[in-house]
Amino acid sequence: MNTTVAFILAAAALAGLAIAPLFLNAYGIGLLVGMTGYVVLASAWAMFSGPTRYVSLATVAFFGIGAYTVAVLSETLPYPLVLLCACAIGLTVALIVGLSTLRLAGIYFVIFTFGLAELIRQLVTWYEVNVTGTLGRYIFLPFEGIHIYWQLLALAAATLLLSWWINRSRLGLALRAVGDDEVVAAHAGINVSRAKLMLFALSATIITLVGAIQAPRWVYVEPAIVFNPTISFLTLIMALLGGATRLWGPALGAIPLFLLFEWLSANFPNYFSIILGVFFIGIVFFLPQGVLAKIEGLRRPARKAPPENKERSGAA
Amino acid sequence: MLIDTLITGLVAGGTYALVAMGLTIQFGISRIMNLAHGDTIIAACFASFVLFSVFGLSPILALMIVVPVGYVLSDAVYRIIMRPLVARAPNAGALEVDSILVTFGLLFVIQGVLLVAFGGNYTGYAFLNTPVDLFGTIVAANRLLALLLALVFGITLIFVLSRTRWGMTLRAVSIAPENAPLVGIDINRAARTAFALGGALAATAGVVVSMYQTFTATIGVIFTMKALIVVILGGKGSLTGALIGGLLLGLVETFVAAYIDPGLTLAATYAIFLLLLILRPTGFFGQAG
């Protein structure tokens, strides 16, 4: 497809989505907010983890940092500054994590991110209990669902645009080389650690912003609420379903899965995590490259399709 | 106070060592990074809870049921879920990613099943809750037994793996998976055995934990997290490293909780982890690479 046509179509879709909430009730807007939030989360996750194949389990650590920063600062600072502070904190944490793990093999990164959310949750809880003496905070910001939705929609557009641009830039090429074979990439003159670190920091900052923007919806915020590990899990499964290496993959995975989970948690709250887990295992087994790659494979059966697993080679 | 903390730390550390040994065997030999390890442990906790409260079976006898069941179930999990992933993975890295993802899903399945069956509340039972005088401090007998069991199982395993022919086979697969078939070792079988062995160790740890501590369906991830850190601490695939790393982690945690602040135990663990990543990423007993 022609790039210009694609851009016009995307802009039209964006405009349509922007006016959509005007015709919806509060529940509909709530759904749109949740859905857009996960579209951004999954896209931002895939921005780093797709090309590098480093599985990040820390989504909710950054999401929670964003949300909690808003809870702490919303009374004292103007809103744009609060968002900026959240970004700065998220970026700092990402740099610490990245600098200490990304120069090592992928497994160290996975292990570190696995416990990161729990670590930050405990630190925040400890700080609140011992230093400030207030566990749990209220957020009073004059935002309705529709305002949050518009902010998230803008962030979604920015994220996708950024992903598209990175994909075409030297950085994107470098990262794909890293994903294919880290040693070869390093020998080709790519500063592997720096490329990984930059992208991880960027992805983490976007995730932090999602948390910050969504925070006013809760009104009451507590570490246990904003550091809920299910968020990391859902983000991961959505990006995988759509295909983490495609621009539109994570978004396409996020929309149906968000609606499905919404329905599941309303109708089968007790069996939610079993169904979720089975679903996840199924995706790893049957759609290791995501739905988009599967559809492409089906559309072009004549061309000898390369076996799916070969494409996954070279993960660190 | 000091002796008290020391013993509590060693008890916790013994459990961590047992937990981490299972994980490091699975990772070192089967090349599976099992994020559902902690939930296997919690499943074993609930199993021994049921055996104790419904059938009146002491945890010592429960070990004889739960541990073989853990072995058989893990064997089945390997055959059904892991083996196809191993077969399709073009290299170790791809298998690592796939195994992380699939066991992440397994984590939620086991946790979900436990939640449905037992609910989300803290569960536990009173076993051997008699005070014992040890170097002037009072310790519950069940804690001492837990430490003893952890050490016996851990040291026996290290001995078996380093001294028997069967153990040598497994270690050969861990060190040189490409070359092991050349001397007639069935890698697939070795990997399956190691995975099942890891599951049996998780089951052992579960029974041991349930003797002295309460548990919920959702704390499995905490065990996995600590085990992962111990594995890195000791060096990937090193059993001795896991044993020493586990004891060390238990001691650090308890001392931080007793002398600094109980809310900072995980922070202390992570501080050690960070230092290690910066100074010696291969762990105390690990080889480079």
Interface residues (C-beta under 8 A of the other chain):
Chain A: R53 V55 L57 S100 T101 L104 G106 I107 Y108 V110 I111 F112 F114 G115 E118 L119 Q122 L123 T125 W126 V129 N130 P229 F233 L236 L240 N270 Y271 F272 S273 I274 I275 L276 G277 V278 F279 F280 I281 V284 F285 P288 E308 N309 K310 R312 S313 G314 A315 A316
Chain B: M33 L35 I81 P84 L85 R88 A89 P90 N91 G93 A94 E96 V97 D98 I100 L101 V102 F104 G105 L106 L107 F108 V109 I110 Q111 G112 V113 L115 V116 V221 I222 T224 M225 L228 I229 V231 I232 K236 D261 G263 L264 L266 A267 Y270 F273 L274 L277 I278 P281
